[in-house]
Amino acid sequence: MDARFAPRSHGDIVRIVADHPLAWVISRDFQATPLPLIAETDASGSIVSLLGHFARRNPQVAALQGNPDALILFQGPQGYISPRLVSNPTWAPTWNYAVVRFEVTVAFVPDEIDAAVERLAAHLEHARHDPWRVEELAGRYDQLRQHIIAFRAHVRAMRASGRTKSAPRSTRSWPGSPTRRSRS
C-alpha cells in the first residue's frame, strides 16, 4: 500500500476507532466476533489498549483465555469512487477506505464490567439530545451483567492503511475518503 494514503497521525487512527467502533476481534483459532470497542491512549495520543466486553457464553472467550493473542480489525470510512467524481473519465474507478489492524494480547477484567459498559454507552450515546444511560436499566442491569465479561486488549503492534483518490490539484475529500489529501 502506498504510504501516502495511510492515516497520518495518532489522531487520525483514534478518530477512525472512535467514529467506527465496531471491530472484528479475531482469535488465533480464527474465531471472530464483531464488537464495539473504545480506544485507550497514552499521553502522546497513541492507542495502547482497546476496551470492550464479550458475552460470557461466546466460545471465543474460552479460546482467548487459552491463548490471549488476537487481531482486531477496524473498518473506517469507505466508498466507491467513480471516475466522474474526479472529473477524469480516463481514471479507473477505485475504492477509498481506511482500515486499522491491531495485534493485541487480551486480558479479561471482570472487575471492570461496569466501567466498560458505562464508557461504551456514553461514547455511543454522546451525540444524542437525550442520551441513554446504563442506570435506566435499573434492576435488570444486575441480571444482564452476569452474562458479560469485560476485556482490555493491550496493543503490541498497529498498522493503519487506506486509499484516497481525488481530483488532480485538489485538497477536497470525496465520499468515502478517510483523510484529506490529494493525488496528482
N, C-alpha and C positions, 0 to 999 in steps of 0.2 A: 504494500500500500504506500502511495506517495505521502510522505510525511507532511506535505503542505496542507493536506486535508484533515489531519488529525486534530482533535481538540488541543488548544494551545496552552492551557493553563490548568492549575488545580481547580480554579473557579469554574472553568468550562466543564470539567468532569463532575464536580459537586452539583452543578446545575442539571446536568443530564440525569444524575441519580435522583435529585430532588424532584425534577419535573416528570420523570418517567420511573417511578419507584418499583414497578413490577419487574422482578428479575427472575431468571431461571437459576435455581440452586441445583447443581449437578454433583452428585457424589461419585466416588471412584468406581463404583459398580454401575455407573451410568443411570441410576435413578435420577429423575429430575422433577422438581416441583416449582411452579411459579408462585412467588411470594413477594408481597410488598416489603421493602427494606428501607431503613433510614441510615444515611451515612453519618459516621462519627469522624471528626477531623482533629488533627493536631494543631499546634499553634501556627504552623506555616500554611495551613489550609489543605494539607494532604489528607486523603481519606485513609484512616488507619484501621477502621473496622466498620462492619455493617450490622445493624441490629434488626432482629425480626423474631417471628415465632412460628413454630410448626404445630400442627395438630399432633398430639402425642401418639395417636394410632397410625400416623403416616409411617410406613415401613422404612422410609428414608431416615427417620430418627435413629433407629437401631443401626442402620448402615453407617451413619455418621458417628455414632458412639463407638463403633468398631474401628473406623478409620476416619478421622475428622478432616482429612484433606478434601477440598472441593473446589469447583469452579463456580463463579457467579457471573452471569451474563446479563447486562442491561442493554436494551434496545432503546436508543434515544429517538429524536425526531427522524422521520424518514419519508420519502415520497418519490414518485416517478417524475422525471424532468424531461419534458418534450423539447425537441429542438426549436419548436415555436416559442417556447418561453425564453430562450436565449437569443432569439431573433437571428438564428443562423441555421437554416434547414439542412446545411451540409454537415452539421454535427450529428453524431448518433445520439439517440435517446440514452438516458442513463438513470441511475437511481441514487439519490442523495440519502446519506444515512450517517448516524453517529452511534457507535457501539463502545461499550466499556466491558473489559474482561478482568475479573479479579481472581487470582489464585489465593485461596484462603485456608485457614485452619478454623474449624467450627468448634466453639466451646458452648455447651449448654449451660444456661444461667437461670435455673428455675426460681431463684430468689429475685429475679428482675422481671418477672412476668408483668406485674402491674405497670412498671415504668415503660416497658416495651410497648404494651398495648396503648397506654395513655399517650406516649410520644407519637406513635404511629397515627392514632386517631387525630391528635392535634395537628400533625403535619398534613394529613389528607383533608381535614375539615377547615383549615385556616382561612381559606378564601370565601367561605360561606357567610352569609349575613347572620345566620343563627347557627353557629357550629354545634354539632352534636358532641357530647362528652360522655365518656365511659360511665360516669356516675348515673346517667339516665337509665342504665340497665338495672340499677338498684340491686335487689337480692339475686336477680338472675345472673349477675356477673360472677358471683362466687361459684355457681354451678358451672358456668362456661369455662372459667379459668382453670378448672381441674383437668380440662381436656386439651390444654395447650402447654407448650414449653417454650420459653424464650431462649434465644441463642445470640451469640455475638460471633461474627465471622471476622477473624483477625487477618488483615491483608498481608500476604507475603510478597505478592507481585501484582502489578496492574499494567494493563495495556489498553490504550484507547485508540480508536481509529475511526475514520469517516471519509466521506467523499462529498464534495460540493462542486457542482459545475454551474457556473453562472456566466453571464454575458461578458465578452471582452471589455476590459477597461471599466468594469462596473464593480461597485462595492456593495450593491444591493443583495440582500438574501432572497433566494427563491423559495417557494413552498417546499418543505421538507429539508431545507438547508440547516445543518447542525450548527454552523458558525457563520459569521460574516467575513467572507474572504472572496477574492475573485481569482479567476484563472484566465490568463492572457494567452 
